């Protein structure tokens, strides 16, 4: 049985998602609503919409990661 390849960007953004920095960036870019009643749910809905690798890189760069080699 072949293993599915893992996407390091998806794994990293999922790890960082619960932190306040990611929330602030997603609001800044207009990708989630600032007034969301269930913000954590809103954040995971953004991830479930399968953002592009480029969008994930923008978020990670904004919170301080160097993604230039990914």
C-alpha angles and dihedrals in degrees: 000000000000117000119233113247114249122229109225092202093054091047094049096046090048089053092049096041097093092055121096094237094067091047091054093049094048090051091046091053091045093242094125131027118257092215096053109143093211100038096173090054090048090053093052091046088057089053092047089055084069102236115211120264088248092056091048090049090052091054094045092048090050091055093048109271121136103226096165092114097047 
